[in-house]
């Protein structure tokens, strides 16, 4: 068999609107919205630069079923560029861009194959010699509850077998369980490489056979930090595959922190925040970040004053507004503590000590957290209107609220020294 190569990408979400940022800064949101288009352009160029034989796109090309004209035309033009370079492309649709969504009248390049709602297999040739069989199936609608992997079968030819699918493997992926399947289904299928989409964090579930999520091509929120991209896969004459991650993202998300332990003035904190933000860009990429202020120090009381968090955020945005590449601070989070030792303070036998002890006991056990839910929150959740409008609180969120309440009690009850 002739050696060959391909790129496996997924979850392009071309045209993602970055809604959370649009309300705060339409200008930044507009710049970020271009990032999904730009990342796709980087993907196409990577295919050409690495001279691959074909591209696999495992679903969620667009951000929604009402896919915009701009997104569709951009995707069409990218596949056309590949075709003109002699590179084939294979595409399945997922839950964000199902076949029953808005589809414009487009004439796809001959070398581009869009899989439909029934499973099919296409043979790939290199220099006239068959080398691989690509089997795929698209979502006919957004919510597919059946195991589509069962519909994809390897061909009878002695070729490298690829399954192209948008699906949820296992139960704890953090994503909607569409086209659910188990790893054992994929490993026992007879495929050599499962090119998957749907999970946005790149993950290799198996190496024999290969079961791979490349993740999305461009992070779209603080939950999607670190490099985002695709896998370049080289297959040798014996059918051994070797995936290599390639970053595609043009904007990278970061969660960073600054400690107030050794900072004793607001102007010094102001400088430190800017320095931290300016250290984040990598290889000229734009940055969206959150910065957590933590540690213990004399600035604690000033930072706890009303409006301080918002004023710091406004200030750092002004300081960075002309940065190139773009550095946009989405949020400043205050997680700092007073210089007083809270454990020692809880042992002093007064009202504040009793409050601190009670808060520590509640936060320190699952039983204590459940007691808070029962005593303080059950009446609220049993109210019909409140239940409709409020989400349930998990243990982590209750612990965070307890921590904030503890600091508020300290501010109110501790006498100024």
C-alpha positions in Angstrom: 0.0 0.0 0.0 1.2 3.5 -0.8 1.8 5.7 2.2 -0.6 8.6 2.5 -1.6 11.4 4.8 -4.8 13.2 5.9 -5.9 15.9 8.3 -8.7 15.2 10.8 -10.7 18.3 12.0 -14.0 18.8 13.6 -16.3 21.3 15.3 -15.3 24.3 13.2 -18.4 26.3 14.3 -17.8 28.8 11.5 -19.8 32.0 12.3 -20.0 31.5 16.1 -21.4 34.8 17.5 -19.5 35.0 20.8 -22.8 36.2 22.4 -21.4 36.6 25.9 -18.9 39.2 24.7 -21.3 41.0 22.2 -23.2 42.7 25.0 -20.0 44.1 26.6 -17.9 45.0 23.6 -19.5 44.7 20.1 -16.2 45.7 18.6 -14.2 42.9 20.3 -17.0 40.4 19.6 -16.9 41.3 15.9 -13.1 40.7 15.9 -13.6 37.4 17.7 -16.3 36.3 15.3 -13.8 36.5 12.5 -11.6 34.0 14.4 -13.7 30.9 13.4 -13.4 32.0 9.8 -9.7 32.6 10.2 -9.1 29.3 11.9 -10.8 27.5 9.0 -8.5 29.4 6.7 -5.5 28.1 8.7 -6.8 24.6 8.4 -7.1 24.8 4.6 -3.6 26.2 4.3 -2.2 23.4 6.6 -3.7 20.8 4.2 -1.9 22.5 1.3 1.3 23.1 3.1 1.5 19.5 4.3 0.4 18.2 0.9 -2.1 15.8 2.4 -4.2 13.5 0.3 -7.5 14.4 1.9 -9.3 16.3 4.7 -11.8 14.8 7.1 -14.3 17.1 8.9 -16.3 15.3 11.6 -19.4 17.5 12.0 -20.5 20.9 13.3 -19.0 22.8 10.4 -21.4 25.7 11.3 -22.5 27.0 14.6 -26.2 26.5 14.1 -28.8 24.9 11.9 -29.6 28.3 10.5 -26.0 28.5 9.1 -25.3 31.9 7.7 -24.6 32.5 4.0 -21.2 33.9 4.9 -20.3 30.7 6.7 -21.5 28.4 4.0 -19.7 30.4 1.2 -16.5 30.5 3.3 -16.6 26.7 3.8 -17.4 26.1 0.1 -14.5 28.3 -0.9 -12.1 26.4 1.4 -13.0 23.1 -0.1 -12.7 24.6 -3.5 -9.1 25.6 -2.7 -8.4 22.1 -1.7 -9.9 20.6 -4.8 -7.8 23.0 -6.9 -4.7 21.7 -5.1 -5.7 18.1 -5.8 -6.9 17.4 -2.2 -10.1 15.5 -1.5 -12.4 16.4 1.4 -15.0 14.3 3.3 -17.6 16.0 5.5 -20.3 14.8 7.9 -22.8 17.0 9.6 -23.5 17.0 13.4 -26.0 18.3 15.9 -25.2 22.0 15.3 -25.5 21.7 11.5 -27.9 18.8 10.7 -29.1 18.0 7.2 -32.5 19.5 7.9 -31.0 22.9 8.7 -30.8 25.9 6.3 -28.9 24.9 3.2 -28.1 27.3 0.4 -27.8 26.2 -3.2 -24.1 25.6 -3.6 -22.3 23.5 -6.2 -19.7 21.6 -4.2 -16.3 20.7 -5.9 -16.1 17.3 -7.4 -13.4 16.3 -4.9 -15.6 17.2 -2.0 -17.9 14.5 -0.6 -20.7 15.5 1.8 -22.1 12.4 3.5 -25.9 12.1 3.8 -28.3 10.6 6.3 -27.6 7.0 5.2 -24.2 5.3 5.7 -21.9 5.0 2.7 -18.3 4.2 2.0 -16.0 6.1 -0.4 -12.6 4.7 -1.7 -9.6 7.0 -1.7 -6.9 6.6 -4.3 -3.3 7.9 -4.3 -1.7 7.9 -7.7 -4.4 5.6 -9.0 -3.9 3.1 -6.2 -6.7 2.5 -3.6 -5.4 3.2 -0.1 -8.3 4.0 2.2 -12.0 3.5 2.6 -13.9 6.4 4.3 -17.2 5.5 5.8 -19.5 8.2 7.1 -23.0 9.4 8.0 -24.5 12.8 8.8 -27.1 13.8 11.4 -30.5 14.1 9.6 -31.7 16.2 12.5 -30.1 17.9 15.5 -31.1 15.4 18.2 -30.0 11.9 17.2 -30.4 9.4 20.0 -29.4 6.2 18.0 -25.9 4.7 17.9 -24.8 5.7 14.4 -21.5 3.9 14.7 -23.3 0.6 14.3 -24.2 1.7 10.8 -20.6 2.2 9.6 -19.0 -1.0 8.5 -15.5 -1.5 7.1 -15.3 -2.4 3.4 -14.2 -5.8 2.3 -11.1 -4.4 0.5 -7.7 -4.7 2.2 -7.6 -0.9 2.7 -7.0 1.4 5.7 -10.5 1.7 7.1 -11.7 5.1 8.4 -15.0 5.9 10.3 -16.1 9.5 10.1 -18.7 10.3 12.7 -20.0 13.0 15.0 -20.9 11.3 18.2 -20.7 11.0 22.0 -18.5 8.2 23.3 -19.3 7.2 26.8 -21.3 9.1 29.4 -19.0 11.6 31.0 -17.9 13.8 28.2 -19.6 17.0 29.3 -21.5 17.2 26.0 -25.0 16.3 24.9 -25.3 12.5 24.4 -26.1 12.7 20.7 -25.4 9.6 18.6 -24.3 7.9 21.8 -21.9 4.9 21.7 -19.4 3.1 23.8 -15.6 2.8 23.2 -16.1 -1.0 22.9 -18.4 -0.4 19.9 -15.7 1.5 18.0 -12.8 -0.8 19.0 -14.7 -3.9 17.8 -15.9 -2.4 14.6 -13.0 -3.3 12.3 -12.1 0.3 11.6 -8.4 1.4 11.7 -9.1 5.0 12.5 -12.3 6.6 14.0 -12.3 10.3 13.0 -14.7 11.7 15.5 -16.3 15.1 16.3 -18.5 16.6 19.0 -16.2 16.7 22.1 -14.3 20.1 22.0 -11.3 19.0 24.0 -8.8 16.9 21.9 -8.7 13.4 23.2 -7.2 10.1 22.0 -9.4 7.4 23.4 -7.6 4.5 21.8 -4.5 3.8 19.7 -5.5 0.3 18.5 -7.6 1.1 16.6 -7.2 4.9 16.7 -10.2 6.6 18.2 -9.6 10.4 18.1 -11.4 13.6 18.9 -9.3 16.5 17.5 -11.3 19.1 19.5 -12.6 22.3 18.0 -10.5 24.4 15.7 -11.1 27.7 17.7 -11.8 28.1 21.4 -15.0 30.1 22.0 -15.2 30.6 25.7 -13.1 30.4 28.9 -14.1 26.8 29.1 -12.1 26.1 26.0 -8.5 27.2 27.0 -5.2 25.9 25.6 -4.4 25.3 21.9 -7.2 24.2 19.6 -6.6 22.6 16.2 -6.6 19.4 14.2 -4.6 16.2 13.7 -2.2 15.5 10.8 -2.1 11.8 10.3 0.6 10.0 8.4 -0.1 6.4 7.4 2.9 4.2 6.3 3.0 1.3 3.8 2.1 -1.2 6.5 -1.0 0.8 7.5 0.5 2.2 10.7 -0.9 5.6 11.6 0.8 8.4 13.5 -1.3 11.5 14.4 0.4 14.8 15.1 -1.5 17.8 16.6 -1.5 21.0 14.7 -2.8 24.3 16.3 -5.2 26.3 14.2 -6.6 28.8 16.6 -6.1 32.5 16.1 -7.5 33.6 19.5 -6.5 31.8 22.7 -8.4 31.8 26.0 -6.5 32.0 29.3 -7.3 31.9 33.0 -4.5 33.7 34.8 -3.8 34.9 38.4 -2.0 37.7 40.2 -1.1 37.4 43.9 -1.4 40.4 46.3 1.0 38.8 48.8 3.8 41.2 48.0 1.8 44.2 46.6 1.0 47.1 49.0 -0.4 49.7 46.6 -3.1 49.9 44.0 -0.8 51.4 41.4 1.6 48.5 41.9 -1.3 46.1 41.4 -2.4 48.0 38.3 1.0 47.5 36.8 1.1 43.8 37.8 -2.2 43.1 36.1 -1.1 44.7 32.9 2.2 42.8 33.0 0.4 39.5 33.5 -2.0 40.2 30.6 0.8 41.2 28.3 2.7 38.0 29.0 -0.2 35.8 27.7 -0.1 36.1 23.8 1.6 33.1 22.1 3.0 33.3 18.5 1.1 36.5 17.8 -2.3 35.1 18.7 -5.0 37.4 20.1 -5.9 36.7 23.8 -9.1 36.7 25.8 -8.5 36.2 29.5 -9.8 36.2 33.0 -7.4 37.3 35.8 -8.0 36.1 39.3 -6.6 38.3 42.1 -5.6 36.0 45.0 -3.3 35.7 48.0 -3.3 37.6 51.3 -2.2 41.3 51.7 -2.9 44.8 52.9 -4.9 45.6 49.7 -7.7 43.2 50.7 -10.0 45.8 52.2 -9.6 48.2 49.3 -10.3 45.5 46.8 -13.4 44.4 48.8 -14.9 47.9 48.6 -18.0 48.4 46.5 -17.3 48.8 42.7 -13.6 48.0 43.0 -13.8 44.9 40.8 -15.5 46.7 38.0 -13.2 49.7 38.2 -10.1 47.5 38.0 -11.6 45.8 34.9 -12.4 49.1 33.2 -8.9 50.3 34.0 -7.0 47.3 32.6 -9.2 47.3 29.4 -8.2 51.0 28.9 -4.5 50.2 29.5 -4.6 47.4 26.9 -7.0 48.9 24.3 -4.2 49.5 21.8 -2.5 46.2 22.3 -1.4 44.3 19.2 -2.1 41.4 19.2 -5.5 41.9 20.9 -5.5 41.4 24.7 -9.1 41.6 26.1 -9.7 41.0 29.7 -13.2 39.5 30.0 -13.3 39.5 33.8 -11.4 40.3 37.0 -12.2 37.8 39.7 -11.4 38.7 43.4 -10.3 35.6 45.3 -8.0 37.3 47.8 -8.0 37.0 51.6 -7.3 39.3 54.5 -4.0 39.2 56.3 -5.7 37.8 59.4 -5.4 34.0 59.9 -9.0 32.9 59.5 -8.4 29.6 61.3 -6.8 31.3 64.2 -9.5 33.9 64.3 -12.2 31.2 64.5 -10.7 30.1 67.8 -11.2 33.4 69.7 -14.6 32.6 71.2 -16.6 35.6 70.0 -19.5 35.9 67.6 -17.3 36.2 64.5 -15.4 33.1 65.6 -18.7 31.2 65.9 -19.7 32.3 62.4 -16.4 31.3 60.9 -16.5 27.9 62.7 -20.1 27.2 61.5 -19.1 28.1 57.9 -16.1 25.9 58.0 -18.1 23.0 59.4 -20.8 23.3 56.7 -18.3 23.6 53.8 -16.2 20.7 55.2 -18.7 17.9 54.6 -21.2 16.8 52.1 -23.7 16.4 55.0 -23.2 20.1 55.9 -23.8 21.3 52.4 -27.0 19.2 52.1 -28.1 20.7 55.4 -27.7 24.1 54.0 -29.8 23.1 50.9 -32.5 21.7 53.2 -32.6 24.6 55.7 -32.0 27.6 53.5 -32.9 26.7 49.9 -35.7 24.1 49.8 -38.5 26.6 50.3 -37.0 28.6 47.4 -36.7 25.7 45.0 -40.2 24.5 45.9 -41.7 27.8 44.7 -43.0 27.2 41.2 -41.8 30.5 39.8 -38.4 30.3 41.4 -37.9 26.8 40.2 -38.6 27.8 36.6 -36.2 30.8 36.7 -33.3 29.5 38.9 -30.8 26.7 38.3 -30.1 24.2 41.0 -26.9 24.9 43.0 -24.2 22.3 43.0 -21.9 21.7 46.0 -19.0 23.7 44.4 -21.2 26.7 44.0 -22.6 26.5 47.5 -19.0 26.3 48.9 -18.1 29.4 46.9 -21.1 31.3 48.3 -20.1 30.2 51.8 -16.6 31.5 51.3 -18.0 34.9 50.1 -20.4 35.0 53.1 -17.5 34.2 55.5 -15.5 37.2 54.1 -18.5 39.4 54.3 -19.1 38.5 58.0 -15.4 39.2 58.6 -15.7 42.6 57.0 -18.8 43.5 59.0 -17.9 42.1 62.4 -14.2 42.5 62.7 -13.2 45.8 64.2 -10.7 48.0 62.4 -7.3 47.7 64.0 
